Amino acid sequence: MLSGTATQTQPLTARQRKAKKCVLKSVVVSHVVYLLATLVASDVVNSHQTSALHS
């Protein structure tokens, strides 16, 4: 009886670990996308400001 429950809980913890990895990956990806978006936005703003200064 005890060995049956032990084998049942193992896949669950493995699944939770996989889920945590997926969540971490998605958080990292979204953070990178956010950083890229802010970089691009600041570059666009800076380029508009410098072009306005030159004209």
VOKE-13307 format. One record per atom (N, C-alpha, C, CB): x, y, z; residue in one letter; atom name; residue number from 1. Coordinates in pm, 1 decimal. Each point is the difference from the previous one (the first is absolute). Glycine has a CB too. Example, Ala and Ser with C-alpha at 12.3 -4.5 7.8 and 13.67 -1.06 7.14 Angstrom:
<pts>
+----------+----------+----------+--------+-------+-----+
:     east :    north :       up : residu : atome : num :
+----------+----------+----------+--------+-------+-----+
:   1319.0 :   -569.0 :    780.0 :      a :     N :   1 :
:    -89.0 :    119.0 :      0.0 :      a :    CA :   1 :
:     90.0 :    120.0 :      0.0 :      a :     C :   1 :
:   -189.2 :   -117.3 :    124.6 :      a :    CB :   1 :
:    154.2 :    222.3 :   -196.6 :      s :     N :   2 :
:     82.0 :    119.0 :      6.0 :      s :    CA :   2 :
:    -77.0 :    109.0 :     73.0 :      s :     C :   2 :
:    118.4 :    -62.8 :   -214.5 :      s :    CB :   2 :
+----------+----------+----------+--------+-------+-----+
</pts>
This chain:
<pts>
+----------+----------+----------+--------+-------+-----+
:     east :    north :       up : residu : atome : num :
+----------+----------+----------+--------+-------+-----+
:     83.1 :   -120.4 :      0.0 :      m :     N :   1 :
:    -83.1 :    120.4 :      0.0 :      m :    CA :   1 :
:     87.0 :    126.1 :      0.0 :      m :     C :   1 :
:   -181.3 :   -125.9 :    122.1 :      m :    CB :   1 :
:    281.7 :    125.5 :    -39.3 :      l :     N :   2 :
:     85.6 :    117.6 :     10.3 :      l :    CA :   2 :
:     78.7 :     23.1 :   -129.1 :      l :     C :   2 :
:     17.2 :    -37.9 :    247.1 :      l :    CB :   2 :
:     34.9 :    -70.2 :   -305.9 :      s :     N :   3 :
:     78.4 :     14.0 :   -122.6 :      s :    CA :   3 :
:    -88.3 :     50.6 :   -114.4 :      s :     C :   3 :
:    153.8 :   -185.2 :     76.2 :      s :    CB :   3 :
:   -281.3 :    150.5 :    -73.7 :      g :     N :   4 :
:    -92.4 :     45.9 :   -104.6 :      g :    CA :   4 :
:    -18.1 :    150.6 :      4.3 :      g :     C :   4 :
:   -117.6 :   -219.2 :     10.1 :      g :    CB :   4 :
:    104.9 :    274.5 :    109.1 :      t :     N :   5 :
:    -18.0 :    145.5 :     10.7 :      t :    CA :   5 :
:    129.5 :     72.8 :    -32.1 :      t :     C :   5 :
:   -177.9 :    -34.2 :    173.0 :      t :    CB :   5 :
:    291.7 :    -27.0 :   -140.7 :      a :     N :   6 :
:    129.2 :     63.6 :    -27.9 :      a :    CA :   6 :
:     20.8 :     11.9 :   -151.0 :      a :     C :   6 :
:     95.5 :    -92.5 :    215.6 :      a :    CB :   6 :
:   -134.4 :    -11.4 :   -289.2 :      t :     N :   7 :
:     17.5 :      5.7 :   -145.2 :      t :    CA :   7 :
:    -99.7 :     95.6 :    -62.6 :      t :     C :   7 :
:     84.8 :   -234.8 :      1.0 :      t :    CB :   7 :
:   -195.1 :    257.1 :     64.6 :      q :     N :   8 :
:   -100.1 :     92.3 :    -55.2 :      q :    CA :   8 :
:     41.5 :    145.2 :     20.2 :      q :     C :   8 :
:   -178.4 :   -169.7 :     44.5 :      q :    CB :   8 :
:    244.1 :    198.4 :     66.4 :      t :     N :   9 :
:     37.5 :    138.9 :     27.2 :      t :    CA :   9 :
:    122.4 :     42.3 :    -81.1 :      t :     C :   9 :
:    -94.9 :    -23.2 :    230.3 :      t :    CB :   9 :
:    176.7 :    -72.7 :   -272.1 :      q :     N :  10 :
:    120.3 :     35.4 :    -75.6 :      q :    CA :  10 :
:    -30.9 :     71.8 :   -131.0 :      q :     C :  10 :
:    111.4 :   -196.1 :    102.1 :      q :    CB :  10 :
:   -200.1 :    141.5 :   -185.6 :      p :     N :  11 :
:    -29.7 :     72.6 :   -124.0 :      p :    CA :  11 :
:    -56.9 :    139.1 :     25.4 :      p :     C :  11 :
:    -40.4 :   -218.6 :   -109.5 :      p :    CB :  11 :
:    -31.7 :    233.5 :    220.0 :      l :     N :  12 :
:    -59.2 :    129.4 :     32.2 :      l :    CA :  12 :
:    109.8 :    103.3 :     27.2 :      l :     C :  12 :
:   -203.9 :   -115.6 :     94.8 :      l :    CB :  12 :
:    302.7 :     77.9 :    -15.2 :      t :     N :  13 :
:    108.2 :     94.5 :     28.9 :      t :    CA :  13 :
:     81.2 :     29.0 :   -125.4 :      t :     C :  13 :
:     10.4 :    -83.6 :    236.1 :      t :    CB :  13 :
:      8.1 :    -17.8 :   -319.0 :      a :     N :  14 :
:     71.1 :     21.9 :   -125.7 :      a :    CA :  14 :
:    -78.5 :     96.5 :    -88.6 :      a :     C :  14 :
:    101.9 :   -230.3 :     15.1 :      a :    CB :  14 :
:   -233.5 :    213.4 :    -15.5 :      r :     N :  15 :
:    -84.5 :     89.3 :    -79.2 :      r :    CA :  15 :
:      7.6 :    142.3 :     53.0 :      r :     C :  15 :
:   -152.9 :   -191.1 :    -52.6 :      r :    CB :  15 :
:    154.5 :    203.3 :    186.3 :      q :     N :  16 :
:      8.5 :    134.2 :     59.2 :      q :    CA :  16 :
:    133.0 :     65.7 :    -34.4 :      q :     C :  16 :
:   -150.5 :    -72.7 :    187.3 :      q :    CB :  16 :
:    256.9 :     -8.5 :   -187.8 :      r :     N :  17 :
:    130.5 :     53.8 :    -36.0 :      r :    CA :  17 :
:      0.9 :     46.9 :   -144.9 :      r :     C :  17 :
:    108.4 :   -151.8 :    167.4 :      r :    CB :  17 :
:   -168.5 :     72.9 :   -253.7 :      k :     N :  18 :
:     -9.1 :     38.2 :   -141.6 :      k :    CA :  18 :
:    -80.4 :    128.8 :    -13.9 :      k :     C :  18 :
:     15.5 :   -242.2 :    -70.1 :      k :    CB :  18 :
:   -126.4 :    249.7 :    144.2 :      a :     N :  19 :
:    -84.9 :    118.6 :     -6.7 :      a :    CA :  19 :
:     77.4 :    123.2 :     46.5 :      a :     C :  19 :
:   -204.5 :   -142.4 :     39.1 :      a :    CB :  19 :
:    282.7 :    126.8 :     67.4 :      k :     N :  20 :
:     79.7 :    112.5 :     49.6 :      k :    CA :  20 :
:    100.1 :     44.9 :   -104.5 :      k :     C :  20 :
:    -27.4 :    -82.8 :    234.0 :      k :    CB :  20 :
:     90.8 :    -14.6 :   -302.2 :      k :     N :  21 :
:     96.7 :     33.7 :   -104.5 :      k :    CA :  21 :
:    -68.7 :     77.6 :   -111.7 :      k :     C :  21 :
:    135.4 :   -205.1 :     55.6 :      k :    CB :  21 :
:   -255.2 :    159.8 :    -94.7 :      c :     N :  22 :
:    -73.8 :     67.9 :   -106.9 :      c :    CA :  22 :
:    -35.1 :    141.9 :     41.0 :      c :     C :  22 :
:    -92.3 :   -219.5 :    -76.8 :      c :    CB :  22 :
:     49.7 :    235.0 :    200.6 :      v :     N :  23 :
:    -35.8 :    133.3 :     49.4 :      v :    CA :  23 :
:    122.6 :     89.7 :     -0.2 :      v :     C :  23 :
:   -183.2 :    -97.7 :    142.3 :      v :    CB :  23 :
:    295.8 :     45.3 :    -94.5 :      l :     N :  24 :
:    123.1 :     79.0 :      1.5 :      l :    CA :  24 :
:     41.3 :     40.3 :   -140.4 :      l :     C :  24 :
:     71.2 :   -118.2 :    207.2 :      l :    CB :  24 :
:    -79.7 :     23.6 :   -301.4 :      k :     N :  25 :
:     35.9 :     31.3 :   -137.8 :      k :    CA :  25 :
:    -88.9 :    110.1 :    -55.5 :      k :     C :  25 :
:     79.1 :   -234.7 :    -32.0 :      k :    CB :  25 :
:   -209.0 :    225.4 :     56.7 :      s :     N :  26 :
:    -91.4 :    100.5 :    -54.3 :      s :    CA :  26 :
:     24.5 :    136.3 :     64.7 :      s :     C :  26 :
:   -170.6 :   -179.6 :    -43.4 :      s :    CB :  26 :
:    205.3 :    178.2 :    171.5 :      v :     N :  27 :
:     30.5 :    126.2 :     68.2 :      v :    CA :  27 :
:    125.2 :     62.9 :    -60.3 :      v :     C :  27 :
:   -106.3 :    -85.8 :    212.6 :      v :    CB :  27 :
:    208.3 :      4.2 :   -235.4 :      v :     N :  28 :
:    124.5 :     50.1 :    -59.0 :      v :    CA :  28 :
:    -25.8 :     53.7 :   -140.1 :      v :     C :  28 :
:    132.7 :   -164.8 :    135.9 :      v :    CB :  28 :
:   -207.8 :     89.7 :   -215.4 :      v :     N :  29 :
:    -29.1 :     41.9 :   -136.7 :      v :    CA :  29 :
:    -77.2 :    131.4 :     -0.5 :      v :     C :  29 :
:     -2.2 :   -240.1 :    -73.4 :      v :    CB :  29 :
:    -99.4 :    249.6 :    157.9 :      s :     N :  30 :
:    -79.3 :    123.3 :      1.5 :      s :    CA :  30 :
:     84.6 :    117.4 :     48.5 :      s :     C :  30 :
:   -209.1 :   -133.9 :     41.2 :      s :    CB :  30 :
:    300.6 :    107.9 :     50.3 :      h :     N :  31 :
:     86.6 :    107.0 :     49.7 :      h :    CA :  31 :
:     94.5 :     47.3 :   -110.5 :      h :     C :  31 :
:    -13.7 :    -95.3 :    233.5 :      h :    CB :  31 :
:     67.8 :      1.3 :   -308.8 :      v :     N :  32 :
:     88.7 :     35.5 :   -110.6 :      v :    CA :  32 :
:    -77.1 :     79.4 :   -104.9 :      v :     C :  32 :
:    139.7 :   -206.2 :     41.9 :      v :    CB :  32 :
:   -260.3 :    161.8 :    -72.2 :      v :     N :  33 :
:    -82.8 :     72.3 :    -96.7 :      v :    CA :  33 :
:    -28.4 :    141.0 :     49.9 :      v :     C :  33 :
:   -103.8 :   -216.2 :    -75.9 :      v :    CB :  33 :
:     75.2 :    228.4 :    205.3 :      y :     N :  34 :
:    -26.5 :    131.0 :     59.7 :      y :    CA :  34 :
:    122.9 :     90.0 :    -11.2 :      y :     C :  34 :
:   -164.6 :   -105.3 :    158.9 :      y :    CB :  34 :
:    281.4 :     47.6 :   -128.1 :      l :     N :  35 :
:    122.7 :     78.8 :     -8.6 :      l :    CA :  35 :
:     27.4 :     44.3 :   -143.1 :      l :     C :  35 :
:     91.1 :   -124.3 :    196.4 :      l :    CB :  35 :
:   -110.2 :     32.7 :   -290.8 :      l :     N :  36 :
:     20.0 :     35.4 :   -140.7 :      l :    CA :  36 :
:    -97.5 :    108.9 :    -43.0 :      l :     C :  36 :
:     81.2 :   -232.5 :    -46.5 :      l :    CB :  36 :
:   -205.4 :    221.2 :     90.8 :      a :     N :  37 :
:   -101.7 :     98.1 :    -37.6 :      a :    CA :  37 :
:     35.4 :    137.4 :     55.2 :      a :     C :  37 :
:   -173.9 :   -180.8 :     -4.8 :      a :    CB :  37 :
:    220.5 :    185.5 :    129.4 :      t :     N :  38 :
:     35.8 :    129.2 :     58.4 :      t :    CA :  38 :
:    124.4 :     56.8 :    -66.5 :      t :     C :  38 :
:   -102.0 :    -70.3 :    217.7 :      t :    CB :  38 :
:    195.8 :    -18.6 :   -254.5 :      l :     N :  39 :
:    119.6 :     45.9 :    -71.2 :      l :    CA :  39 :
:    -37.6 :     61.2 :   -134.4 :      l :     C :  39 :
:    136.4 :   -177.6 :    114.0 :      l :    CB :  39 :
:   -220.0 :    107.6 :   -187.5 :      v :     N :  40 :
:    -42.4 :     47.6 :   -131.5 :      v :    CA :  40 :
:    -76.5 :    131.2 :     14.3 :      v :     C :  40 :
:    -10.7 :   -237.3 :    -85.6 :      v :    CB :  40 :
:    -77.6 :    243.0 :    184.4 :      a :     N :  41 :
:    -79.0 :    121.5 :     20.8 :      a :    CA :  41 :
:     90.8 :    117.3 :     34.1 :      a :     C :  41 :
:   -194.7 :   -138.5 :     77.7 :      a :    CB :  41 :
:    294.6 :    117.2 :      7.4 :      s :     N :  42 :
:     89.3 :    109.8 :     37.0 :      s :    CA :  42 :
:     87.0 :     39.2 :   -118.5 :      s :     C :  42 :
:      0.9 :    -78.4 :    238.8 :      s :    CB :  42 :
:     38.9 :    -19.6 :   -320.7 :      d :     N :  43 :
:     77.3 :     31.4 :   -120.1 :      d :    CA :  43 :
:    -82.2 :     84.8 :    -95.6 :      d :     C :  43 :
:    128.6 :   -213.3 :     25.8 :      d :    CB :  43 :
:   -255.0 :    179.2 :    -41.9 :      v :     N :  44 :
:    -87.7 :     75.0 :    -89.5 :      v :    CA :  44 :
:    -16.1 :    142.6 :     51.6 :      v :     C :  44 :
:   -121.9 :   -211.8 :    -64.5 :      v :    CB :  44 :
:    100.3 :    225.7 :    193.0 :      v :     N :  45 :
:    -16.1 :    132.9 :     59.8 :      v :    CA :  45 :
:    128.0 :     80.0 :    -16.3 :      v :     C :  45 :
:   -165.8 :    -90.8 :    165.7 :      v :    CB :  45 :
:    280.2 :     27.7 :   -139.0 :      n :     N :  46 :
:    128.7 :     69.0 :    -11.8 :      n :    CA :  46 :
:     27.5 :     40.7 :   -144.1 :      n :     C :  46 :
:     85.9 :   -129.8 :    195.7 :      n :    CB :  46 :
:   -116.6 :     45.0 :   -290.1 :      s :     N :  47 :
:     26.7 :     32.6 :   -139.6 :      s :    CA :  47 :
:    -90.5 :    114.7 :    -45.5 :      s :     C :  47 :
:     69.9 :   -238.9 :    -44.3 :      s :    CB :  47 :
:   -192.2 :    243.6 :     94.9 :      h :     N :  48 :
:    -89.3 :    110.6 :    -35.5 :      h :    CA :  48 :
:     49.7 :    130.5 :     60.8 :      h :     C :  48 :
:   -193.6 :   -159.6 :    -13.8 :      h :    CB :  48 :
:    245.2 :    151.3 :    134.6 :      q :     N :  49 :
:     49.3 :    120.0 :     65.8 :      q :    CA :  49 :
:    124.2 :     53.6 :    -70.8 :      q :     C :  49 :
:    -93.4 :    -82.3 :    218.0 :      q :    CB :  49 :
:    184.7 :     -7.0 :   -255.0 :      t :     N :  50 :
:    123.3 :     45.9 :    -66.1 :      t :    CA :  50 :
:    -31.9 :     52.4 :   -140.0 :      t :     C :  50 :
:    136.4 :   -167.6 :    132.0 :      t :    CB :  50 :
:   -230.4 :    104.3 :   -201.8 :      s :     N :  51 :
:    -33.9 :     49.7 :   -132.6 :      s :    CA :  51 :
:    -70.6 :    135.3 :     10.4 :      s :     C :  51 :
:    -18.0 :   -237.0 :    -85.2 :      s :    CB :  51 :
:    -55.4 :    259.8 :    190.8 :      a :     N :  52 :
:    -67.0 :    127.7 :     19.6 :      a :    CA :  52 :
:    103.3 :    108.4 :     31.6 :      a :     C :  52 :
:   -208.3 :   -118.6 :     81.8 :      a :    CB :  52 :
:    313.6 :     81.1 :     -9.6 :      l :     N :  53 :
:    105.0 :     95.9 :     32.3 :      l :    CA :  53 :
:     78.1 :     39.9 :   -124.4 :      l :     C :  53 :
:     16.3 :    -97.7 :    229.3 :      l :    CB :  53 :
:      8.8 :      1.6 :   -317.4 :      h :     N :  54 :
:     79.1 :     28.6 :   -120.2 :      h :    CA :  54 :
:    -76.9 :     82.4 :   -101.9 :      h :     C :  54 :
:    122.7 :   -211.6 :     37.9 :      h :    CB :  54 :
:   -252.5 :    200.9 :    -37.6 :      s :     N :  55 :
:    -79.4 :     71.3 :   -104.2 :      s :    CA :  55 :
:    -30.3 :    142.5 :     40.9 :      s :     C :  55 :
:   -102.0 :   -216.5 :    -68.8 :      s :    CB :  55 :
+----------+----------+----------+--------+-------+-----+
</pts>
